[in-house]
Amino acid sequence: MQQNGEVVLCAASAYEQKYYFNGSFSQIPGDVKDQLHIICVLFTEDIGGIILFVFDQEGHLQIRTQAKDSDYNYDEIGAALEVKEIQRTRRDMLNGLELYYRAVFLHESLDLEEWQLEY
């Protein structure tokens, strides 16, 4: 799924109770795919709305959330806090996904030291 030069990695919707994973990323290890699936589903069960993991044109991975205007159960503050928690606790995985996207899809040569991955 691509829109405005952005590429959706995965998404989940509390409204449709569905999870989407972009088949273009089938080479990502299964445990990473599983973690993304769990993160998305738990988010929509706890917070509601829709969560999307999106690569922007520069290759940065963004976590976006949204809700229908009529969804009064959606917790906007909780959503922002949960996104921050995902970014904090899954930093290495998210950085690795950015590295993968920039190398494989954008064909960039990468300086691994700038990524601060922990081993």
C-alpha positions as semicolon CSV with decimal commas, in nm:
position;residue;x (nm);y (nm);z (nm)
1;M;0,000;0,000;0,000
2;Q;0,159;0,328;-0,114
3;Q;0,026;0,682;-0,099
4;N;0,200;1,016;-0,162
5;G;0,540;0,846;-0,170
6;E;0,469;0,688;0,167
7;V;0,451;0,313;0,219
8;V;0,236;0,141;0,480
9;L;0,423;-0,143;0,651
10;C;0,126;-0,265;0,855
11;A;-0,198;-0,143;1,008
12;A;-0,485;-0,256;1,227
13;S;-0,839;-0,131;1,273
14;A;-1,060;-0,170;1,577
15;Y;-1,360;-0,092;1,356
16;E;-1,309;-0,376;1,109
17;Q;-1,115;-0,595;1,353
18;K;-0,858;-0,656;1,081
19;Y;-0,480;-0,651;1,053
20;Y;-0,295;-0,564;0,731
21;F;0,068;-0,646;0,652
22;N;0,222;-0,520;0,328
23;G;0,335;-0,823;0,126
24;S;0,627;-0,624;-0,015
25;F;0,794;-0,679;0,323
26;S;0,768;-1,059;0,319
27;Q;1,146;-1,093;0,368
28;I;1,129;-0,943;0,718
29;P;1,196;-1,214;0,980
30;G;0,887;-1,390;1,112
31;D;0,944;-1,285;1,473
32;V;0,947;-0,918;1,369
33;K;0,625;-0,968;1,172
34;D;0,473;-1,137;1,477
35;Q;0,577;-0,850;1,704
36;L;0,424;-0,594;1,467
37;H;0,102;-0,795;1,455
38;I;0,084;-0,816;1,835
39;I;0,161;-0,445;1,879
40;C;-0,109;-0,342;1,631
41;V;-0,380;-0,573;1,764
42;L;-0,314;-0,490;2,130
43;F;-0,318;-0,119;2,049
44;T;-0,657;-0,137;1,879
45;E;-0,801;-0,352;2,159
46;D;-0,675;-0,120;2,435
47;I;-0,708;0,223;2,270
48;G;-0,941;0,170;1,976
49;G;-0,923;0,341;1,639
50;I;-0,665;0,262;1,374
51;I;-0,288;0,228;1,400
52;L;-0,054;0,246;1,102
53;F;0,321;0,193;1,067
54;V;0,422;0,408;0,769
55;F;0,755;0,476;0,597
56;D;0,779;0,837;0,480
57;Q;0,963;0,946;0,164
58;E;1,295;0,971;0,351
59;G;1,261;0,621;0,494
60;H;1,164;0,715;0,849
61;L;0,915;0,482;1,015
62;Q;0,623;0,668;1,167
63;I;0,350;0,533;1,392
64;R;0,019;0,703;1,323
65;T;-0,316;0,667;1,488
66;Q;-0,658;0,789;1,392
67;A;-1,021;0,747;1,485
68;K;-1,359;0,813;1,338
69;D;-1,512;1,144;1,446
70;S;-1,805;0,950;1,588
71;D;-1,580;0,728;1,804
72;Y;-1,620;0,872;2,153
73;N;-1,448;0,571;2,311
74;Y;-1,116;0,643;2,136
75;D;-0,858;0,759;2,387
76;E;-0,649;1,024;2,209
77;I;-0,421;1,089;2,508
78;G;-0,382;0,717;2,570
79;A;-0,297;0,669;2,202
80;A;-0,017;0,926;2,215
81;L;0,122;0,772;2,534
82;E;0,105;0,421;2,391
83;V;0,286;0,529;2,072
84;K;0,564;0,683;2,285
85;E;0,586;0,357;2,482
86;I;0,611;0,152;2,162
87;Q;0,884;0,385;2,033
88;R;1,075;0,354;2,361
89;T;1,047;-0,020;2,417
90;R;1,080;-0,126;2,052
91;R;1,344;0,128;1,949
92;D;1,592;-0,128;1,817
93;M;1,328;-0,312;1,616
94;L;1,197;0,014;1,467
95;N;1,551;0,132;1,384
96;G;1,621;-0,205;1,221
97;L;1,307;-0,174;1,009
98;E;1,414;0,174;0,897
99;L;1,759;0,039;0,809
100;Y;1,603;-0,245;0,611
101;Y;1,367;-0,013;0,424
102;R;1,639;0,238;0,337
103;A;1,879;-0,032;0,217
104;V;1,636;-0,257;0,029
105;F;1,370;-0,017;-0,100
106;L;1,551;0,318;-0,124
107;H;1,887;0,159;-0,217
108;E;2,081;0,385;0,019
109;S;2,430;0,301;0,135
110;L;2,412;0,313;0,512
111;D;2,646;0,416;0,790
112;L;2,559;0,162;1,060
113;E;2,720;0,368;1,337
114;E;2,458;0,640;1,303
115;W;2,181;0,392;1,390
116;Q;2,296;0,321;1,748
117;L;2,173;-0,037;1,748
118;E;2,230;-0,224;2,072
119;Y;2,364;-0,579;2,051
